[in-house]
Amino acid sequence: MATNTPDSEPTSPQPAETTVGQRLRNFLIALVAFALGIALFLGTQTQTGATSLDAQAEASTPLEVALSNGKPTVMEFYANWCTSCQAMANDLEELKDKYGDGVNFVMLNVDNSKWLPEILTYRVDGIPHFVFFGDDGKAIAQAIGEQPRSIMDANLEALVADLPLPYTQANGQVSAFDAPVSATKASQDDPRTHGAQVQP
């Protein structure tokens, strides 16, 4: 109960407009929170995640089979934490559906030490890293980083037709990767030395 004292003004109930305004504001806050919750939920459901990359890797052709079965091959070095790998996963899945009968798709997880010899052989220092092999099992080209679907499609079309790949040595956005060990010595012919003198 409000009491009147000489130093204070009498308190009165808040006007109905203020209570309606507060209720409207609270309702809008709740509505926005609900909409953001729905958007977040749907966003996580449609993103390509580690499970999808693992599922693709599980379904990919084993490396030893791919390099000996007489079909051209695309080998991808990837990791579940690689955002560029995740960004390309849906496009690659569709390309696998399109070219799967004529091309081997191999996926090697750089976090698995089993693939260290391949990581060193192909000098993987950013992922995704793609190596294209002819039907004889010999490497003919590489592409490093996130590639537009049209470039991968053109390269696969040429690979199937046994033509020179139109987009070799392509570089896109990468997720940095440091191999647990490095090659002992670079040769002067190594394009990654960028013309620098290599000390013996």
Phi, psi and omega per residue, in radians:
M1 nan 2.345 -3.090
A2 -1.415 2.403 3.086
T3 -2.017 2.563 3.118
N4 -1.654 2.172 3.029
T5 -2.157 2.762 -3.086
P6 -1.095 -0.474 -3.071
D7 -1.525 -0.237 -3.077
S8 -2.193 2.741 3.107
E9 -1.554 2.664 3.116
P10 -1.150 2.469 3.098
T11 -1.512 2.508 3.137
S12 -2.248 2.776 3.113
P13 -1.098 2.605 -3.137
Q14 -1.159 2.538 3.110
P15 -1.095 2.677 -3.132
A16 -1.070 -0.529 -3.134
E17 -1.089 -0.693 -3.128
T18 -1.157 -0.733 3.137
T19 -1.168 -0.692 3.091
V20 -1.144 -0.719 3.112
G21 -1.096 -0.722 3.121
Q22 -1.149 -0.729 3.122
R23 -1.107 -0.722 3.122
L24 -1.118 -0.757 3.119
R25 -1.090 -0.794 3.119
N26 -1.084 -0.694 3.115
F27 -1.105 -0.766 3.120
L28 -1.116 -0.706 3.096
I29 -1.074 -0.783 3.126
A30 -1.112 -0.696 3.132
L31 -1.126 -0.771 3.116
V32 -1.127 -0.751 3.121
A33 -1.066 -0.731 3.115
F34 -1.104 -0.789 3.142
A35 -1.098 -0.730 3.104
L36 -1.133 -0.666 3.087
G37 -1.083 -0.761 3.105
I38 -1.106 -0.799 -3.135
A39 -1.070 -0.739 3.125
L40 -1.114 -0.772 3.120
F41 -1.057 -0.847 -3.134
L42 -1.144 -0.637 3.111
G43 -1.095 -0.699 3.135
T44 -1.297 -0.434 3.123
Q45 -1.338 -0.485 -3.074
T46 -1.713 -0.195 3.125
Q47 -1.258 2.578 3.021
T48 -1.441 2.167 -3.087
G49 -2.055 -2.975 -3.097
A50 -1.061 -0.630 -3.128
T51 -1.069 -0.711 3.133
S52 -1.141 -0.737 3.092
L53 -1.114 -0.738 3.104
D54 -1.089 -0.716 3.136
A55 -1.129 -0.701 3.099
Q56 -1.145 -0.715 3.133
A57 -1.123 -0.706 3.128
E58 -1.083 -0.630 -3.117
A59 -1.492 -0.129 -3.089
S60 -1.300 2.847 -3.138
T61 -1.268 2.342 3.065
P62 -1.058 2.503 -3.059
L63 -0.969 -0.831 -3.089
E64 -1.104 -0.570 3.089
V65 -1.259 -0.798 -3.074
A66 -1.052 -0.678 -3.077
L67 -1.448 0.011 -3.122
S68 -2.276 0.038 -3.059
N69 -1.683 0.131 3.044
G70 1.398 0.170 3.092
K71 -1.946 2.625 3.042
P72 -1.129 2.767 -3.018
T73 -2.391 2.518 2.939
V74 -2.038 2.109 3.108
M75 -1.887 2.210 3.136
E76 -1.980 2.203 2.959
F77 -1.591 2.243 -3.045
Y78 -2.534 3.045 2.964
A79 -2.614 2.653 -3.127
N80 -1.119 -0.518 -3.111
W81 -1.449 -0.103 -3.057
C82 -1.372 1.952 -3.109
T83 -1.182 -0.575 3.101
S84 -1.190 -0.656 3.086
C85 -1.106 -0.765 3.128
Q86 -1.120 -0.671 -3.129
A87 -1.123 -0.558 -3.114
M88 -1.554 -0.183 -2.979
A89 -0.994 -0.793 -3.115
N90 -1.131 -0.772 3.114
D91 -1.082 -0.750 -3.135
L92 -1.147 -0.638 3.099
E93 -1.078 -0.734 3.113
E94 -1.181 -0.668 3.101
L95 -1.176 -0.599 3.077
K96 -1.123 -0.680 3.091
D97 -1.125 -0.668 -3.096
K98 -1.286 -0.751 -3.018
Y99 -1.904 0.047 -3.018
G100 -0.989 -0.512 3.137
D101 -1.289 -0.492 -3.062
G102 -1.898 -0.165 -3.078
V103 -2.336 2.392 2.999
N104 -1.419 2.382 3.019
F105 -2.000 2.081 -3.109
V106 -2.040 2.366 3.088
M107 -2.159 2.190 -3.139
L108 -2.085 2.108 -3.119
N109 -1.417 2.088 -3.088
V110 -1.174 -0.268 3.099
D111 -1.418 -0.105 3.113
N112 -1.699 1.993 -3.079
S113 -1.092 -0.262 3.077
K114 -0.993 -0.537 -3.065
W115 -1.659 0.205 -3.134
L116 -0.993 -0.737 3.100
P117 -1.035 -0.703 3.119
E118 -1.214 -0.679 3.112
I119 -1.028 -0.757 3.138
L120 -1.265 -0.735 -3.125
T121 -1.033 -0.768 -3.077
Y122 -1.700 0.147 3.022
R123 0.927 0.937 -3.116
V124 -1.339 2.025 3.072
D125 -2.305 0.104 3.059
G126 -2.751 2.510 -3.129
I127 -2.264 2.653 0.063
P128 -1.235 2.592 3.137
H129 -2.260 2.099 -3.080
F130 -1.915 2.364 3.041
V131 -2.116 2.249 -3.133
F132 -1.796 2.295 -3.128
F133 -2.060 2.484 3.019
G134 -1.287 3.074 -3.127
D135 -1.185 -0.178 3.066
D136 -1.538 0.011 3.115
G137 1.454 0.175 3.141
K138 -1.764 2.397 -3.136
A139 -1.147 2.326 -3.130
I140 -2.108 -0.334 -3.119
A141 -2.878 2.854 3.086
Q142 -2.403 2.696 3.001
A143 -2.440 2.354 -3.069
I144 -2.119 2.302 3.078
G145 1.679 3.101 -3.111
E146 -1.135 2.163 -3.092
Q147 -1.975 2.409 3.035
P148 -1.085 2.600 -3.121
R149 -0.991 -0.678 -3.100
S150 -1.085 -0.621 3.120
I151 -1.232 -0.785 3.104
M152 -1.091 -0.707 3.136
D153 -1.082 -0.785 3.134
A154 -1.118 -0.718 3.111
N155 -1.131 -0.714 3.137
L156 -1.195 -0.673 3.095
E157 -1.043 -0.784 3.120
A158 -1.180 -0.670 3.139
L159 -1.073 -0.769 3.126
V160 -1.136 -0.677 -3.107
A161 -1.442 0.019 -3.116
D162 1.017 0.745 3.103
L163 -1.947 2.829 3.066
P164 -1.059 2.405 -3.139
L165 -1.248 2.274 -3.079
P166 -1.246 -0.437 -3.079
Y167 -2.189 1.421 3.102
T168 -1.801 2.732 -3.097
Q169 0.985 0.492 3.114
A170 -1.232 2.450 3.124
N171 -2.156 2.284 3.087
G172 -2.272 -2.906 3.137
Q173 -1.149 2.318 -3.101
V174 -2.140 2.813 2.895
S175 -1.787 2.153 -3.083
A176 -1.082 2.524 -3.140
F177 -2.519 2.245 3.051
D178 -1.896 2.080 3.087
A179 -1.121 2.558 -3.120
P180 -1.078 -0.413 3.038
V181 -2.397 2.854 3.139
S182 -2.101 2.870 3.083
A183 -1.102 2.572 -3.041
T184 -1.225 -0.676 -3.057
K185 -2.660 2.367 3.087
A186 -1.567 2.537 3.101
S187 -1.593 2.851 3.116
Q188 -1.178 -0.371 -3.141
D189 -1.439 -0.090 -3.091
D190 -1.247 2.062 -3.114
P191 -1.127 -0.314 -3.126
R192 -1.368 -0.130 3.095
T193 -1.418 -0.231 3.068
H194 0.961 0.718 3.064
G195 1.404 0.013 -3.141
A196 -1.278 2.601 3.089
Q197 -1.237 2.302 3.135
V198 -1.703 2.202 3.126
Q199 -1.461 2.351 3.114
P200 -1.205 nan nan
